[in-house]
Amino acid sequence: MLLAYSAFLRGDSELTSVATSVALHADPGEITARLIYAALDNPLLAGSLDINVRFGAAAATDLGVTIDHTSTD
């Protein structure tokens, strides 16, 4: 999934598609792969995915849900 996410952020849609397909084949329930797959089907700017991930993590924190993540800053 890291390869798919990295390729998506770089704008490499072909590699993103292949890496996401492999991840979904290995685990059809992989939420990150499903989100990136949806982003490929419904294009949005790569920077907005990062913003949405941060927003989702903040919302989870507000709800008392702990998500193990590291900053990309």
mmJSON file of the N, C-alpha and C atoms, coordinates in Angstrom:
{"data_MODEL":{"atom_site":{
"group_PDB":["ATOM","ATOM","ATOM","ATOM","ATOM","ATOM","ATOM","ATOM","ATOM","ATOM","ATOM","ATOM","ATOM","ATOM","ATOM","ATOM","ATOM","ATOM","ATOM","ATOM","ATOM","ATOM","ATOM","ATOM","ATOM","ATOM","ATOM","ATOM","ATOM","ATOM","ATOM","ATOM","ATOM","ATOM","ATOM","ATOM","ATOM","ATOM","ATOM","ATOM","ATOM","ATOM","ATOM","ATOM","ATOM","ATOM","ATOM","ATOM","ATOM","ATOM","ATOM","ATOM","ATOM","ATOM","ATOM","ATOM","ATOM","ATOM","ATOM","ATOM","ATOM","ATOM","ATOM","ATOM","ATOM","ATOM","ATOM","ATOM","ATOM","ATOM","ATOM","ATOM","ATOM","ATOM","ATOM","ATOM","ATOM","ATOM","ATOM","ATOM","ATOM","ATOM","ATOM","ATOM","ATOM","ATOM","ATOM","ATOM","ATOM","ATOM","ATOM","ATOM","ATOM","ATOM","ATOM","ATOM","ATOM","ATOM","ATOM","ATOM","ATOM","ATOM","ATOM","ATOM","ATOM","ATOM","ATOM","ATOM","ATOM","ATOM","ATOM","ATOM","ATOM","ATOM","ATOM","ATOM","ATOM","ATOM","ATOM","ATOM","ATOM","ATOM","ATOM","ATOM","ATOM","ATOM","ATOM","ATOM","ATOM","ATOM","ATOM","ATOM","ATOM","ATOM","ATOM","ATOM","ATOM","ATOM","ATOM","ATOM","ATOM","ATOM","ATOM","ATOM","ATOM","ATOM","ATOM","ATOM","ATOM","ATOM","ATOM","ATOM","ATOM","ATOM","ATOM","ATOM","ATOM","ATOM","ATOM","ATOM","ATOM","ATOM","ATOM","ATOM","ATOM","ATOM","ATOM","ATOM","ATOM","ATOM","ATOM","ATOM","ATOM","ATOM","ATOM","ATOM","ATOM","ATOM","ATOM","ATOM","ATOM","ATOM","ATOM","ATOM","ATOM","ATOM","ATOM","ATOM","ATOM","ATOM","ATOM","ATOM","ATOM","ATOM","ATOM","ATOM","ATOM","ATOM","ATOM","ATOM","ATOM","ATOM","ATOM","ATOM","ATOM","ATOM","ATOM","ATOM","ATOM","ATOM","ATOM","ATOM","ATOM","ATOM","ATOM","ATOM","ATOM","ATOM","ATOM"],
"id":[1,2,3,4,5,6,7,8,9,10,11,12,13,14,15,16,17,18,19,20,21,22,23,24,25,26,27,28,29,30,31,32,33,34,35,36,37,38,39,40,41,42,43,44,45,46,47,48,49,50,51,52,53,54,55,56,57,58,59,60,61,62,63,64,65,66,67,68,69,70,71,72,73,74,75,76,77,78,79,80,81,82,83,84,85,86,87,88,89,90,91,92,93,94,95,96,97,98,99,100,101,102,103,104,105,106,107,108,109,110,111,112,113,114,115,116,117,118,119,120,121,122,123,124,125,126,127,128,129,130,131,132,133,134,135,136,137,138,139,140,141,142,143,144,145,146,147,148,149,150,151,152,153,154,155,156,157,158,159,160,161,162,163,164,165,166,167,168,169,170,171,172,173,174,175,176,177,178,179,180,181,182,183,184,185,186,187,188,189,190,191,192,193,194,195,196,197,198,199,200,201,202,203,204,205,206,207,208,209,210,211,212,213,214,215,216,217,218,219],
"type_symbol":["N","C","C","N","C","C","N","C","C","N","C","C","N","C","C","N","C","C","N","C","C","N","C","C","N","C","C","N","C","C","N","C","C","N","C","C","N","C","C","N","C","C","N","C","C","N","C","C","N","C","C","N","C","C","N","C","C","N","C","C","N","C","C","N","C","C","N","C","C","N","C","C","N","C","C","N","C","C","N","C","C","N","C","C","N","C","C","N","C","C","N","C","C","N","C","C","N","C","C","N","C","C","N","C","C","N","C","C","N","C","C","N","C","C","N","C","C","N","C","C","N","C","C","N","C","C","N","C","C","N","C","C","N","C","C","N","C","C","N","C","C","N","C","C","N","C","C","N","C","C","N","C","C","N","C","C","N","C","C","N","C","C","N","C","C","N","C","C","N","C","C","N","C","C","N","C","C","N","C","C","N","C","C","N","C","C","N","C","C","N","C","C","N","C","C","N","C","C","N","C","C","N","C","C","N","C","C","N","C","C","N","C","C","N","C","C","N","C","C"],
"label_atom_id":["N","CA","C","N","CA","C","N","CA","C","N","CA","C","N","CA","C","N","CA","C","N","CA","C","N","CA","C","N","CA","C","N","CA","C","N","CA","C","N","CA","C","N","CA","C","N","CA","C","N","CA","C","N","CA","C","N","CA","C","N","CA","C","N","CA","C","N","CA","C","N","CA","C","N","CA","C","N","CA","C","N","CA","C","N","CA","C","N","CA","C","N","CA","C","N","CA","C","N","CA","C","N","CA","C","N","CA","C","N","CA","C","N","CA","C","N","CA","C","N","CA","C","N","CA","C","N","CA","C","N","CA","C","N","CA","C","N","CA","C","N","CA","C","N","CA","C","N","CA","C","N","CA","C","N","CA","C","N","CA","C","N","CA","C","N","CA","C","N","CA","C","N","CA","C","N","CA","C","N","CA","C","N","CA","C","N","CA","C","N","CA","C","N","CA","C","N","CA","C","N","CA","C","N","CA","C","N","CA","C","N","CA","C","N","CA","C","N","CA","C","N","CA","C","N","CA","C","N","CA","C","N","CA","C","N","CA","C","N","CA","C","N","CA","C","N","CA","C","N","CA","C","N","CA","C"],
"label_alt_id":[null,null,null,null,null,null,null,null,null,null,null,null,null,null,null,null,null,null,null,null,null,null,null,null,null,null,null,null,null,null,null,null,null,null,null,null,null,null,null,null,null,null,null,null,null,null,null,null,null,null,null,null,null,null,null,null,null,null,null,null,null,null,null,null,null,null,null,null,null,null,null,null,null,null,null,null,null,null,null,null,null,null,null,null,null,null,null,null,null,null,null,null,null,null,null,null,null,null,null,null,null,null,null,null,null,null,null,null,null,null,null,null,null,null,null,null,null,null,null,null,null,null,null,null,null,null,null,null,null,null,null,null,null,null,null,null,null,null,null,null,null,null,null,null,null,null,null,null,null,null,null,null,null,null,null,null,null,null,null,null,null,null,null,null,null,null,null,null,null,null,null,null,null,null,null,null,null,null,null,null,null,null,null,null,null,null,null,null,null,null,null,null,null,null,null,null,null,null,null,null,null,null,null,null,null,null,null,null,null,null,null,null,null,null,null,null,null,null,null],
"label_comp_id":["MET","MET","MET","LEU","LEU","LEU","LEU","LEU","LEU","ALA","ALA","ALA","TYR","TYR","TYR","SER","SER","SER","ALA","ALA","ALA","PHE","PHE","PHE","LEU","LEU","LEU","ARG","ARG","ARG","GLY","GLY","GLY","ASP","ASP","ASP","SER","SER","SER","GLU","GLU","GLU","LEU","LEU","LEU","THR","THR","THR","SER","SER","SER","VAL","VAL","VAL","ALA","ALA","ALA","THR","THR","THR","SER","SER","SER","VAL","VAL","VAL","ALA","ALA","ALA","LEU","LEU","LEU","HIS","HIS","HIS","ALA","ALA","ALA","ASP","ASP","ASP","PRO","PRO","PRO","GLY","GLY","GLY","GLU","GLU","GLU","ILE","ILE","ILE","THR","THR","THR","ALA","ALA","ALA","ARG","ARG","ARG","LEU","LEU","LEU","ILE","ILE","ILE","TYR","TYR","TYR","ALA","ALA","ALA","ALA","ALA","ALA","LEU","LEU","LEU","ASP","ASP","ASP","ASN","ASN","ASN","PRO","PRO","PRO","LEU","LEU","LEU","LEU","LEU","LEU","ALA","ALA","ALA","GLY","GLY","GLY","SER","SER","SER","LEU","LEU","LEU","ASP","ASP","ASP","ILE","ILE","ILE","ASN","ASN","ASN","VAL","VAL","VAL","ARG","ARG","ARG","PHE","PHE","PHE","GLY","GLY","GLY","ALA","ALA","ALA","ALA","ALA","ALA","ALA","ALA","ALA","ALA","ALA","ALA","THR","THR","THR","ASP","ASP","ASP","LEU","LEU","LEU","GLY","GLY","GLY","VAL","VAL","VAL","THR","THR","THR","ILE","ILE","ILE","ASP","ASP","ASP","HIS","HIS","HIS","THR","THR","THR","SER","SER","SER","THR","THR","THR","ASP","ASP","ASP"],
"label_asym_id":["A","A","A","A","A","A","A","A","A","A","A","A","A","A","A","A","A","A","A","A","A","A","A","A","A","A","A","A","A","A","A","A","A","A","A","A","A","A","A","A","A","A","A","A","A","A","A","A","A","A","A","A","A","A","A","A","A","A","A","A","A","A","A","A","A","A","A","A","A","A","A","A","A","A","A","A","A","A","A","A","A","A","A","A","A","A","A","A","A","A","A","A","A","A","A","A","A","A","A","A","A","A","A","A","A","A","A","A","A","A","A","A","A","A","A","A","A","A","A","A","A","A","A","A","A","A","A","A","A","A","A","A","A","A","A","A","A","A","A","A","A","A","A","A","A","A","A","A","A","A","A","A","A","A","A","A","A","A","A","A","A","A","A","A","A","A","A","A","A","A","A","A","A","A","A","A","A","A","A","A","A","A","A","A","A","A","A","A","A","A","A","A","A","A","A","A","A","A","A","A","A","A","A","A","A","A","A","A","A","A","A","A","A","A","A","A","A","A","A"],
"label_entity_id":["1","1","1","1","1","1","1","1","1","1","1","1","1","1","1","1","1","1","1","1","1","1","1","1","1","1","1","1","1","1","1","1","1","1","1","1","1","1","1","1","1","1","1","1","1","1","1","1","1","1","1","1","1","1","1","1","1","1","1","1","1","1","1","1","1","1","1","1","1","1","1","1","1","1","1","1","1","1","1","1","1","1","1","1","1","1","1","1","1","1","1","1","1","1","1","1","1","1","1","1","1","1","1","1","1","1","1","1","1","1","1","1","1","1","1","1","1","1","1","1","1","1","1","1","1","1","1","1","1","1","1","1","1","1","1","1","1","1","1","1","1","1","1","1","1","1","1","1","1","1","1","1","1","1","1","1","1","1","1","1","1","1","1","1","1","1","1","1","1","1","1","1","1","1","1","1","1","1","1","1","1","1","1","1","1","1","1","1","1","1","1","1","1","1","1","1","1","1","1","1","1","1","1","1","1","1","1","1","1","1","1","1","1","1","1","1","1","1","1"],
"label_seq_id":[1,1,1,2,2,2,3,3,3,4,4,4,5,5,5,6,6,6,7,7,7,8,8,8,9,9,9,10,10,10,11,11,11,12,12,12,13,13,13,14,14,14,15,15,15,16,16,16,17,17,17,18,18,18,19,19,19,20,20,20,21,21,21,22,22,22,23,23,23,24,24,24,25,25,25,26,26,26,27,27,27,28,28,28,29,29,29,30,30,30,31,31,31,32,32,32,33,33,33,34,34,34,35,35,35,36,36,36,37,37,37,38,38,38,39,39,39,40,40,40,41,41,41,42,42,42,43,43,43,44,44,44,45,45,45,46,46,46,47,47,47,48,48,48,49,49,49,50,50,50,51,51,51,52,52,52,53,53,53,54,54,54,55,55,55,56,56,56,57,57,57,58,58,58,59,59,59,60,60,60,61,61,61,62,62,62,63,63,63,64,64,64,65,65,65,66,66,66,67,67,67,68,68,68,69,69,69,70,70,70,71,71,71,72,72,72,73,73,73],
"pdbx_PDB_ins_code":[null,null,null,null,null,null,null,null,null,null,null,null,null,null,null,null,null,null,null,null,null,null,null,null,null,null,null,null,null,null,null,null,null,null,null,null,null,null,null,null,null,null,null,null,null,null,null,null,null,null,null,null,null,null,null,null,null,null,null,null,null,null,null,null,null,null,null,null,null,null,null,null,null,null,null,null,null,null,null,null,null,null,null,null,null,null,null,null,null,null,null,null,null,null,null,null,null,null,null,null,null,null,null,null,null,null,null,null,null,null,null,null,null,null,null,null,null,null,null,null,null,null,null,null,null,null,null,null,null,null,null,null,null,null,null,null,null,null,null,null,null,null,null,null,null,null,null,null,null,null,null,null,null,null,null,null,null,null,null,null,null,null,null,null,null,null,null,null,null,null,null,null,null,null,null,null,null,null,null,null,null,null,null,null,null,null,null,null,null,null,null,null,null,null,null,null,null,null,null,null,null,null,null,null,null,null,null,null,null,null,null,null,null,null,null,null,null,null,null],
"Cartn_x":[0.806,0.0,0.854,2.017,2.893,3.296,3.554,3.903,2.745,1.534,0.366,0.168,0.276,0.083,1.167,2.41,3.52,3.35,2.987,2.778,1.63,0.576,-0.562,-0.146,0.617,1.059,1.977,2.728,3.612,2.866,1.608,0.835,1.064,1.675,1.932,0.724,-0.257,-1.527,-1.375,-0.457,-0.284,0.249,1.297,1.86,0.864,0.16,-0.858,-1.9,-2.352,-3.374,-2.892,-1.679,-1.129,-0.93,-0.315,-0.038,-1.331,-2.336,-3.62,-4.313,-4.252,-4.852,-4.209,-2.893,-2.177,-2.594,-2.659,-3.051,-4.478,-5.389,-6.777,-6.921,-6.094,-6.116,-5.643,-4.623,-4.09,-5.06,-5.738,-6.668,-7.787,-8.893,-9.991,-10.58,-10.341,-10.863,-9.918,-8.743,-7.743,-8.322,-8.584,-9.292,-8.499,-7.187,-6.391,-6.408,-6.3,-6.362,-7.72,-8.764,-10.103,-10.267,-9.705,-9.78,-9.005,-7.808,-7.018,-7.685,-8.246,-8.975,-10.139,-10.851,-11.958,-11.436,-10.285,-9.702,-9.296,-8.853,-8.507,-9.749,-10.85,-12.104,-12.761,-12.466,-13.041,-11.888,-11.21,-9.97,-10.093,-9.045,-8.901,-7.42,-7.099,-5.697,-4.98,-3.757,-3.002,-2.868,-2.652,-2.51,-3.757,-4.914,-6.146,-6.314,-5.709,-5.793,-5.074,-3.896,-3.143,-3.942,-4.559,-5.374,-6.533,-7.188,-8.312,-7.879,-6.701,-6.178,-5.947,-5.356,-5.104,-6.422,-7.391,-8.698,-9.365,-9.297,-9.887,-9.224,-7.893,-7.175,-7.556,-7.698,-8.098,-9.515,-10.401,-11.782,-11.816,-10.999,-10.946,-10.459,-9.448,-8.928,-10.015,-10.766,-11.861,-12.903,-13.054,-14.03,-13.448,-12.159,-11.521,-10.957,-10.837,-10.273,-8.787,-7.965,-6.523,-6.094,-5.407,-4.874,-3.366,-2.687,-1.219,-0.769,-0.261,0.229,1.433,2.207,3.356,3.197,3.778,3.694,4.593,4.141,4.953,5.646,5.532,6.162,7.634],
"Cartn_y":[-1.181,0.0,1.252,1.189,2.351,2.745,1.757,2.037,2.727,2.243,2.848,4.281,4.511,5.848,6.801,6.339,7.151,7.489,6.494,6.728,7.702,7.574,8.481,9.915,10.11,11.457,12.054,11.202,11.672,11.865,11.436,11.588,10.488,9.384,8.246,7.315,7.626,6.88,5.419,5.132,3.742,2.871,3.343,2.582,2.512,3.6,3.602,2.534,2.455,1.479,0.044,-0.239,-1.593,-1.948,-1.039,-1.313,-1.464,-0.67,-0.769,-2.083,-2.478,-3.754,-4.936,-4.899,-5.972,-6.003,-4.84,-4.766,-5.273,-4.905,-5.351,-6.849,-7.374,-8.816,-9.577,-9.023,-9.667,-9.553,-8.406,-8.178,-7.245,-7.824,-7.006,-6.025,-6.227,-5.348,-4.231,-4.169,-3.15,-1.762,-1.024,0.254,1.294,1.36,2.347,2.062,0.799,0.436,0.798,0.561,0.9,2.408,3.189,4.647,5.156,4.628,5.056,4.613,3.412,2.938,3.876,4.293,5.239,6.582,7.004,8.271,8.199,7.017,6.852,6.939,6.381,6.416,7.788,8.563,9.894,10.848,11.281,12.045,13.256,13.437,14.603,14.917,16.088,16.478,15.66,15.234,14.391,15.054,16.346,17.055,16.982,16.867,16.826,15.493,14.429,13.147,13.261,13.864,14.033,14.873,15.931,16.785,15.981,15.178,14.378,13.306,12.734,11.747,12.415,13.59,14.318,14.711,15.153,15.513,14.295,13.153,11.927,11.495,11.619,11.256,12.19,13.477,14.436,14.15,13.822,13.501,12.254,11.251,10.032,10.339,11.184,11.579,12.26,13.155,13.843,12.861,11.739,10.724,9.72,9.893,8.987,7.733,7.722,6.569,6.813,5.845,5.972,5.341,6.124,5.634,5.758,4.652,4.659,5.212,6.446,7.062,7.925,8.19,9.064,10.263,11.353,12.591,12.498,13.107,13.166,14.508,15.352,16.669,16.564],
"Cartn_z":[0.0,0.0,0.0,0.625,0.643,-0.778,-1.621,-3.011,-3.729,-3.535,-4.18,-3.7,-2.418,-1.853,-2.359,-2.356,-2.829,-4.309,-5.107,-6.542,-6.77,-5.984,-6.106,-5.814,-4.745,-4.388,-5.444,-6.156,-7.22,-8.543,-8.594,-9.822,-10.833,-10.418,-11.31,-11.285,-12.122,-12.069,-12.501,-13.421,-13.857,-12.72,-12.049,-10.93,-9.773,-9.534,-8.488,-8.756,-9.986,-10.361,-10.159,-10.612,-10.474,-8.996,-8.244,-6.83,-6.029,-6.363,-5.668,-6.006,-7.275,-7.687,-6.965,-6.843,-6.136,-4.669,-4.047,-2.635,-2.436,-3.33,-3.195,-3.469,-4.367,-4.621,-3.379,-2.708,-1.5,-0.332,-0.224,0.883,0.408,-0.071,-0.606,0.411,1.682,2.708,3.112,2.496,2.837,2.565,3.64,3.532,2.756,2.955,2.231,0.743,0.374,-1.047,-1.636,-0.887,-1.371,-1.544,-0.631,-0.742,-1.956,-2.166,-3.317,-4.613,-4.618,-5.799,-6.112,-5.086,-5.277,-5.778,-5.271,-5.719,-7.179,-7.629,-9.044,-9.92,-9.43,-10.192,-10.149,-9.115,-8.937,-8.667,-9.724,-9.563,-8.641,-7.835,-6.993,-6.912,-6.52,-6.439,-5.37,-5.681,-4.749,-3.381,-3.341,-2.068,-1.222,-1.844,-1.067,-0.341,-0.853,-0.146,1.188,1.182,2.423,3.421,2.945,3.822,4.405,3.565,4.036,5.029,4.818,5.771,7.123,7.113,8.369,9.043,8.247,8.785,9.423,8.747,9.281,10.575,10.624,11.849,12.996,12.701,13.74,14.225,13.286,13.662,14.536,14.186,14.99,16.398,16.505,17.814,18.643,17.989,18.688,19.206,18.496,18.898,19.894,20.224,21.171,20.539,19.22,18.506,18.317,18.7,18.554,17.242,16.426,15.151,15.208,14.979,14.975,13.633,13.624,12.389,12.707,11.674,11.834,10.924,11.305,10.535,9.306,8.216,7.0,6.883,7.916,7.883,8.198],
"occupancy":[1.0,1.0,1.0,1.0,1.0,1.0,1.0,1.0,1.0,1.0,1.0,1.0,1.0,1.0,1.0,1.0,1.0,1.0,1.0,1.0,1.0,1.0,1.0,1.0,1.0,1.0,1.0,1.0,1.0,1.0,1.0,1.0,1.0,1.0,1.0,1.0,1.0,1.0,1.0,1.0,1.0,1.0,1.0,1.0,1.0,1.0,1.0,1.0,1.0,1.0,1.0,1.0,1.0,1.0,1.0,1.0,1.0,1.0,1.0,1.0,1.0,1.0,1.0,1.0,1.0,1.0,1.0,1.0,1.0,1.0,1.0,1.0,1.0,1.0,1.0,1.0,1.0,1.0,1.0,1.0,1.0,1.0,1.0,1.0,1.0,1.0,1.0,1.0,1.0,1.0,1.0,1.0,1.0,1.0,1.0,1.0,1.0,1.0,1.0,1.0,1.0,1.0,1.0,1.0,1.0,1.0,1.0,1.0,1.0,1.0,1.0,1.0,1.0,1.0,1.0,1.0,1.0,1.0,1.0,1.0,1.0,1.0,1.0,1.0,1.0,1.0,1.0,1.0,1.0,1.0,1.0,1.0,1.0,1.0,1.0,1.0,1.0,1.0,1.0,1.0,1.0,1.0,1.0,1.0,1.0,1.0,1.0,1.0,1.0,1.0,1.0,1.0,1.0,1.0,1.0,1.0,1.0,1.0,1.0,1.0,1.0,1.0,1.0,1.0,1.0,1.0,1.0,1.0,1.0,1.0,1.0,1.0,1.0,1.0,1.0,1.0,1.0,1.0,1.0,1.0,1.0,1.0,1.0,1.0,1.0,1.0,1.0,1.0,1.0,1.0,1.0,1.0,1.0,1.0,1.0,1.0,1.0,1.0,1.0,1.0,1.0,1.0,1.0,1.0,1.0,1.0,1.0,1.0,1.0,1.0,1.0,1.0,1.0,1.0,1.0,1.0,1.0,1.0,1.0],
"B_iso_or_equiv":[0.0,0.0,0.0,0.0,0.0,0.0,0.0,0.0,0.0,0.0,0.0,0.0,0.0,0.0,0.0,0.0,0.0,0.0,0.0,0.0,0.0,0.0,0.0,0.0,0.0,0.0,0.0,0.0,0.0,0.0,0.0,0.0,0.0,0.0,0.0,0.0,0.0,0.0,0.0,0.0,0.0,0.0,0.0,0.0,0.0,0.0,0.0,0.0,0.0,0.0,0.0,0.0,0.0,0.0,0.0,0.0,0.0,0.0,0.0,0.0,0.0,0.0,0.0,0.0,0.0,0.0,0.0,0.0,0.0,0.0,0.0,0.0,0.0,0.0,0.0,0.0,0.0,0.0,0.0,0.0,0.0,0.0,0.0,0.0,0.0,0.0,0.0,0.0,0.0,0.0,0.0,0.0,0.0,0.0,0.0,0.0,0.0,0.0,0.0,0.0,0.0,0.0,0.0,0.0,0.0,0.0,0.0,0.0,0.0,0.0,0.0,0.0,0.0,0.0,0.0,0.0,0.0,0.0,0.0,0.0,0.0,0.0,0.0,0.0,0.0,0.0,0.0,0.0,0.0,0.0,0.0,0.0,0.0,0.0,0.0,0.0,0.0,0.0,0.0,0.0,0.0,0.0,0.0,0.0,0.0,0.0,0.0,0.0,0.0,0.0,0.0,0.0,0.0,0.0,0.0,0.0,0.0,0.0,0.0,0.0,0.0,0.0,0.0,0.0,0.0,0.0,0.0,0.0,0.0,0.0,0.0,0.0,0.0,0.0,0.0,0.0,0.0,0.0,0.0,0.0,0.0,0.0,0.0,0.0,0.0,0.0,0.0,0.0,0.0,0.0,0.0,0.0,0.0,0.0,0.0,0.0,0.0,0.0,0.0,0.0,0.0,0.0,0.0,0.0,0.0,0.0,0.0,0.0,0.0,0.0,0.0,0.0,0.0,0.0,0.0,0.0,0.0,0.0,0.0],
"pdbx_formal_charge":[null,null,null,null,null,null,null,null,null,null,null,null,null,null,null,null,null,null,null,null,null,null,null,null,null,null,null,null,null,null,null,null,null,null,null,null,null,null,null,null,null,null,null,null,null,null,null,null,null,null,null,null,null,null,null,null,null,null,null,null,null,null,null,null,null,null,null,null,null,null,null,null,null,null,null,null,null,null,null,null,null,null,null,null,null,null,null,null,null,null,null,null,null,null,null,null,null,null,null,null,null,null,null,null,null,null,null,null,null,null,null,null,null,null,null,null,null,null,null,null,null,null,null,null,null,null,null,null,null,null,null,null,null,null,null,null,null,null,null,null,null,null,null,null,null,null,null,null,null,null,null,null,null,null,null,null,null,null,null,null,null,null,null,null,null,null,null,null,null,null,null,null,null,null,null,null,null,null,null,null,null,null,null,null,null,null,null,null,null,null,null,null,null,null,null,null,null,null,null,null,null,null,null,null,null,null,null,null,null,null,null,null,null,null,null,null,null,null,null],
"auth_seq_id":[1,1,1,2,2,2,3,3,3,4,4,4,5,5,5,6,6,6,7,7,7,8,8,8,9,9,9,10,10,10,11,11,11,12,12,12,13,13,13,14,14,14,15,15,15,16,16,16,17,17,17,18,18,18,19,19,19,20,20,20,21,21,21,22,22,22,23,23,23,24,24,24,25,25,25,26,26,26,27,27,27,28,28,28,29,29,29,30,30,30,31,31,31,32,32,32,33,33,33,34,34,34,35,35,35,36,36,36,37,37,37,38,38,38,39,39,39,40,40,40,41,41,41,42,42,42,43,43,43,44,44,44,45,45,45,46,46,46,47,47,47,48,48,48,49,49,49,50,50,50,51,51,51,52,52,52,53,53,53,54,54,54,55,55,55,56,56,56,57,57,57,58,58,58,59,59,59,60,60,60,61,61,61,62,62,62,63,63,63,64,64,64,65,65,65,66,66,66,67,67,67,68,68,68,69,69,69,70,70,70,71,71,71,72,72,72,73,73,73],
"auth_comp_id":["MET","MET","MET","LEU","LEU","LEU","LEU","LEU","LEU","ALA","ALA","ALA","TYR","TYR","TYR","SER","SER","SER","ALA","ALA","ALA","PHE","PHE","PHE","LEU","LEU","LEU","ARG","ARG","ARG","GLY","GLY","GLY","ASP","ASP","ASP","SER","SER","SER","GLU","GLU","GLU","LEU","LEU","LEU","THR","THR","THR","SER","SER","SER","VAL","VAL","VAL","ALA","ALA","ALA","THR","THR","THR","SER","SER","SER","VAL","VAL","VAL","ALA","ALA","ALA","LEU","LEU","LEU","HIS","HIS","HIS","ALA","ALA","ALA","ASP","ASP","ASP","PRO","PRO","PRO","GLY","GLY","GLY","GLU","GLU","GLU","ILE","ILE","ILE","THR","THR","THR","ALA","ALA","ALA","ARG","ARG","ARG","LEU","LEU","LEU","ILE","ILE","ILE","TYR","TYR","TYR","ALA","ALA","ALA","ALA","ALA","ALA","LEU","LEU","LEU","ASP","ASP","ASP","ASN","ASN","ASN","PRO","PRO","PRO","LEU","LEU","LEU","LEU","LEU","LEU","ALA","ALA","ALA","GLY","GLY","GLY","SER","SER","SER","LEU","LEU","LEU","ASP","ASP","ASP","ILE","ILE","ILE","ASN","ASN","ASN","VAL","VAL","VAL","ARG","ARG","ARG","PHE","PHE","PHE","GLY","GLY","GLY","ALA","ALA","ALA","ALA","ALA","ALA","ALA","ALA","ALA","ALA","ALA","ALA","THR","THR","THR","ASP","ASP","ASP","LEU","LEU","LEU","GLY","GLY","GLY","VAL","VAL","VAL","THR","THR","THR","ILE","ILE","ILE","ASP","ASP","ASP","HIS","HIS","HIS","THR","THR","THR","SER","SER","SER","THR","THR","THR","ASP","ASP","ASP"],
"auth_asym_id":["A","A","A","A","A","A","A","A","A","A","A","A","A","A","A","A","A","A","A","A","A","A","A","A","A","A","A","A","A","A","A","A","A","A","A","A","A","A","A","A","A","A","A","A","A","A","A","A","A","A","A","A","A","A","A","A","A","A","A","A","A","A","A","A","A","A","A","A","A","A","A","A","A","A","A","A","A","A","A","A","A","A","A","A","A","A","A","A","A","A","A","A","A","A","A","A","A","A","A","A","A","A","A","A","A","A","A","A","A","A","A","A","A","A","A","A","A","A","A","A","A","A","A","A","A","A","A","A","A","A","A","A","A","A","A","A","A","A","A","A","A","A","A","A","A","A","A","A","A","A","A","A","A","A","A","A","A","A","A","A","A","A","A","A","A","A","A","A","A","A","A","A","A","A","A","A","A","A","A","A","A","A","A","A","A","A","A","A","A","A","A","A","A","A","A","A","A","A","A","A","A","A","A","A","A","A","A","A","A","A","A","A","A","A","A","A","A","A","A"],
"auth_atom_id":["N","CA","C","N","CA","C","N","CA","C","N","CA","C","N","CA","C","N","CA","C","N","CA","C","N","CA","C","N","CA","C","N","CA","C","N","CA","C","N","CA","C","N","CA","C","N","CA","C","N","CA","C","N","CA","C","N","CA","C","N","CA","C","N","CA","C","N","CA","C","N","CA","C","N","CA","C","N","CA","C","N","CA","C","N","CA","C","N","CA","C","N","CA","C","N","CA","C","N","CA","C","N","CA","C","N","CA","C","N","CA","C","N","CA","C","N","CA","C","N","CA","C","N","CA","C","N","CA","C","N","CA","C","N","CA","C","N","CA","C","N","CA","C","N","CA","C","N","CA","C","N","CA","C","N","CA","C","N","CA","C","N","CA","C","N","CA","C","N","CA","C","N","CA","C","N","CA","C","N","CA","C","N","CA","C","N","CA","C","N","CA","C","N","CA","C","N","CA","C","N","CA","C","N","CA","C","N","CA","C","N","CA","C","N","CA","C","N","CA","C","N","CA","C","N","CA","C","N","CA","C","N","CA","C","N","CA","C","N","CA","C","N","CA","C","N","CA","C","N","CA","C","N","CA","C"],
"pdbx_PDB_model_num":[1,1,1,1,1,1,1,1,1,1,1,1,1,1,1,1,1,1,1,1,1,1,1,1,1,1,1,1,1,1,1,1,1,1,1,1,1,1,1,1,1,1,1,1,1,1,1,1,1,1,1,1,1,1,1,1,1,1,1,1,1,1,1,1,1,1,1,1,1,1,1,1,1,1,1,1,1,1,1,1,1,1,1,1,1,1,1,1,1,1,1,1,1,1,1,1,1,1,1,1,1,1,1,1,1,1,1,1,1,1,1,1,1,1,1,1,1,1,1,1,1,1,1,1,1,1,1,1,1,1,1,1,1,1,1,1,1,1,1,1,1,1,1,1,1,1,1,1,1,1,1,1,1,1,1,1,1,1,1,1,1,1,1,1,1,1,1,1,1,1,1,1,1,1,1,1,1,1,1,1,1,1,1,1,1,1,1,1,1,1,1,1,1,1,1,1,1,1,1,1,1,1,1,1,1,1,1,1,1,1,1,1,1,1,1,1,1,1,1]
}}}
